[in-house]
Amino acid sequence: NRQIIVDSKMSLTAYERWCSAEEEDERETALKEHVRSVRNHIDELAGKDYQSIEGITSLDYVLMFFPIEPAFGTAIRADSELYEYAFRKRIVPVTTSTLMATIRTVANVWRLEKQNLNAKKIAEKAGALYDKFANFLRDVEDVGKALAKASGAHESALNKLSEGKGNILRRTEELKTLGIASKKEIPPTFQAVLDENGPELTTVPDLVDGPENSPAENEEQAQSA
């Protein structure tokens, strides 16, 4: 959405008089008028300030088109500072041989500028994506640590439940063997643990040992027997 402003309203009346004049004085006068006409048109274009018009995204320079190329060359030869004068006012004189080349050059510059802008945006988006991915990997790592910790706690709890002499799992199963009323079965996983740890007991070990008898009580019990 950019525009290149090309002005083609250059007056060449004085140049035509210079071309058709036969007397040297007439030619010199017409040439001075031609140079003055070019400078005046440069000032007129600079005063229009096309770059400030709302809705126009143009170059900082306006192309001033000479439809007759010798008219520009004649003005430059008569006033060697003319091109610099125009350039300072952000006006670029162009002719039939330089107009398209100038437009193509500007288009290529704009294309490169857009590519550079896109490359910058791609780099920014890639950086943001990389940061998010790094944060995601950290979260995955934290989840893995939490799962490992939970798995270790789960295994420790199972070991406390099913290992050791008189463990809770075996004592509970022995209650069923002794005839308690139950509608549920121990899951196969825990039943396999029972099978690996040996045959079931026929009695339930005392969960709490009673107090020991004194020697006198033991003797009294023996006499009674």
Phi, psi and omega per residue, in radians:
N1 nan 0.950 3.097
R2 -2.164 2.698 -3.104
Q3 -2.231 2.595 2.995
I4 -1.966 2.076 -3.109
I5 -1.556 2.124 3.125
V6 -2.069 2.074 3.103
D7 -1.689 2.289 -3.120
S8 -2.210 0.498 -3.074
K9 -1.775 0.422 3.126
M10 -1.098 2.250 3.092
S11 -1.478 2.191 -3.134
L12 -2.017 0.430 -3.133
T13 -1.084 -0.803 -3.134
A14 -1.147 -0.623 3.118
Y15 -1.134 -0.691 3.111
E16 -1.103 -0.695 3.095
R17 -1.126 -0.664 3.119
W18 -1.118 -0.700 -3.129
C19 -1.178 -0.615 -3.053
S20 -1.630 -0.188 -3.106
A21 -1.217 2.487 3.132
E22 -1.816 -0.550 3.128
E23 -1.497 2.526 -3.100
E24 -1.113 -0.678 3.130
D25 -1.105 -0.725 3.119
E26 -1.120 -0.714 3.130
R27 -1.132 -0.741 -3.136
E28 -1.126 -0.742 3.121
T29 -1.125 -0.770 -3.138
A30 -1.122 -0.643 3.134
L31 -1.143 -0.756 3.112
K32 -1.093 -0.703 3.100
E33 -1.133 -0.629 3.116
H34 -1.131 -0.817 3.120
V35 -1.088 -0.756 3.127
R36 -1.114 -0.668 3.116
S37 -1.104 -0.707 3.120
V38 -1.135 -0.793 3.134
R39 -1.090 -0.743 3.123
N40 -1.076 -0.679 3.131
H41 -1.202 -0.612 3.065
I42 -1.073 -0.798 3.136
D43 -1.119 -0.646 -3.140
E44 -1.151 -0.770 3.121
L45 -1.138 -0.717 3.137
A46 -1.097 -0.624 -3.132
G47 -1.247 -0.376 -3.138
K48 -1.269 -0.467 3.074
D49 0.879 1.049 -3.129
Y50 -1.010 -0.532 -3.056
Q51 -1.139 -0.383 -3.099
S52 -1.602 -0.072 -3.132
I53 -1.210 2.268 -3.115
E54 -1.138 2.377 3.123
G55 1.589 -0.072 3.126
I56 -1.956 2.168 3.060
T57 -1.966 1.595 -3.008
S58 -2.036 3.124 3.021
L59 -1.141 2.891 2.993
D60 -1.321 -0.085 -3.094
Y61 -2.164 2.609 3.050
V62 -1.882 2.333 3.112
L63 -1.485 2.132 3.117
M64 -1.763 1.899 -2.973
F65 -1.570 2.262 3.011
F66 -1.779 1.898 -3.105
P67 -1.174 -0.390 3.095
I68 -2.010 1.900 -3.006
E69 -1.044 -0.715 3.118
P70 -1.055 -0.430 3.130
A71 -1.129 -0.661 3.106
F72 -1.256 -0.767 3.136
G73 -1.072 -0.685 3.127
T74 -1.127 -0.728 3.133
A75 -1.153 -0.695 -3.141
I76 -1.165 -0.685 3.129
R77 -1.174 -0.596 3.136
A78 -1.366 -0.478 -3.119
D79 -2.417 1.667 -3.052
S80 -1.167 -0.314 -3.124
E81 -1.658 0.077 -3.046
L82 -1.109 -0.761 -3.102
Y83 -1.142 -0.768 3.124
E84 -1.120 -0.665 3.101
Y85 -1.058 -0.762 3.124
A86 -1.151 -0.718 -3.083
F87 -1.134 -0.660 3.122
R88 -1.118 -0.482 3.122
K89 -1.650 0.238 3.100
R90 1.121 0.673 3.062
I91 -2.102 2.307 -3.141
V92 -2.044 1.912 3.087
P93 -1.212 2.349 3.104
V94 -2.350 2.717 -3.140
T95 -2.172 -3.061 -3.134
T96 -1.082 -0.503 -3.100
S97 -1.562 -0.264 -3.088
T98 -2.006 -0.197 -3.066
L99 -1.077 -0.967 -3.080
M100 -1.142 -0.644 3.116
A101 -1.114 -0.694 3.112
T102 -1.147 -0.759 3.141
I103 -1.115 -0.739 3.119
R104 -1.119 -0.686 3.119
T105 -1.082 -0.781 3.121
V106 -1.098 -0.752 3.136
A107 -1.072 -0.714 3.123
N108 -1.154 -0.686 3.105
V109 -1.097 -0.757 3.105
W110 -1.108 -0.696 3.132
R111 -1.105 -0.780 3.115
L112 -1.120 -0.678 3.113
E113 -1.085 -0.738 3.117
K114 -1.140 -0.725 3.113
Q115 -1.088 -0.724 3.117
N116 -1.130 -0.686 3.113
L117 -1.143 -0.741 3.102
N118 -1.112 -0.695 3.123
A119 -1.094 -0.680 3.111
K120 -1.135 -0.749 3.122
K121 -1.141 -0.693 3.117
I122 -1.092 -0.747 3.130
A123 -1.096 -0.717 3.137
E124 -1.146 -0.786 -3.139
K125 -1.157 -0.667 3.114
A126 -1.130 -0.695 3.105
G127 -1.110 -0.755 3.119
A128 -1.125 -0.707 3.117
L129 -1.113 -0.720 3.136
Y130 -1.105 -0.730 3.132
D131 -1.085 -0.746 3.131
K132 -1.139 -0.685 3.139
F133 -1.152 -0.697 3.105
A134 -1.097 -0.738 3.102
N135 -1.125 -0.660 3.113
F136 -1.110 -0.736 3.125
L137 -1.119 -0.650 3.079
R138 -1.107 -0.705 3.106
D139 -1.118 -0.735 3.101
V140 -1.071 -0.717 3.116
E141 -1.097 -0.735 3.117
D142 -1.130 -0.699 3.101
V143 -1.094 -0.732 3.114
G144 -1.071 -0.741 3.110
K145 -1.108 -0.718 3.140
A146 -1.143 -0.711 3.108
L147 -1.134 -0.700 3.120
A148 -1.116 -0.717 3.115
K149 -1.137 -0.735 3.118
A150 -1.145 -0.681 3.118
S151 -1.119 -0.706 3.112
G152 -1.133 -0.710 3.119
A153 -1.146 -0.672 3.122
H154 -1.129 -0.774 3.130
E155 -1.130 -0.685 3.119
S156 -1.113 -0.708 3.128
A157 -1.136 -0.712 3.119
L158 -1.129 -0.692 3.123
N159 -1.089 -0.727 3.123
K160 -1.156 -0.517 -3.107
L161 -1.359 -0.623 -2.946
S162 -2.053 -0.057 -3.101
E163 -1.945 2.790 3.104
G164 1.611 2.758 -3.134
K165 -1.181 2.280 3.131
G166 1.160 0.634 -3.126
N167 -1.181 2.823 -3.029
I168 -1.088 -0.666 -3.119
L169 -1.064 -0.823 -3.111
R170 -1.216 -0.711 -3.138
R171 -1.093 -0.694 3.131
T172 -1.145 -0.731 3.117
E173 -1.158 -0.589 3.132
E174 -1.164 -0.514 3.074
L175 -1.090 -0.673 3.116
K176 -1.171 -0.660 3.139
T177 -1.094 -0.560 -3.140
L178 -1.384 -0.061 2.982
G179 1.897 0.302 3.125
I180 -1.201 2.708 3.132
A181 -1.431 2.127 -3.140
S182 -2.564 2.443 3.125
K183 -1.796 -0.111 -3.061
K184 -1.977 2.784 3.074
E185 -2.039 2.538 3.045
I186 -1.138 2.380 -3.132
P187 -0.946 2.599 -3.093
P188 -0.967 -0.589 -3.129
T189 -1.051 -0.799 -3.130
F190 -1.319 -0.523 3.063
Q191 -1.105 -0.662 3.090
A192 -1.093 -0.643 3.098
V193 -1.117 -0.710 3.101
L194 -1.083 -0.741 -3.130
D195 -1.135 -0.634 -3.132
E196 -1.236 -0.516 -3.052
N197 -1.518 0.019 3.052
G198 2.031 3.042 -3.095
P199 -1.172 2.716 3.138
E200 -1.248 2.618 3.069
L201 -1.428 2.733 3.125
T202 -1.667 -0.171 3.099
T203 -2.282 2.754 3.138
V204 -1.643 2.107 3.106
P205 -1.074 2.548 3.106
D206 -1.096 2.244 3.111
L207 -1.326 -0.495 3.115
V208 -2.288 2.104 3.126
D209 -1.285 2.424 3.114
G210 -1.365 2.919 -3.134
P211 -1.198 2.566 3.134
E212 -1.312 2.537 3.100
N213 -1.403 2.642 3.093
S214 -1.346 2.866 3.121
P215 -1.007 -0.669 -3.119
A216 -1.149 -0.697 3.118
E217 -1.162 -0.665 3.101
N218 -1.122 -0.683 3.138
E219 -1.176 -0.720 3.129
E220 -1.102 -0.708 3.133
Q221 -1.140 -0.597 -3.124
A222 -1.206 -0.702 3.135
Q223 -1.142 -0.690 3.135
S224 -1.099 -0.661 3.139
A225 -1.175 nan nan
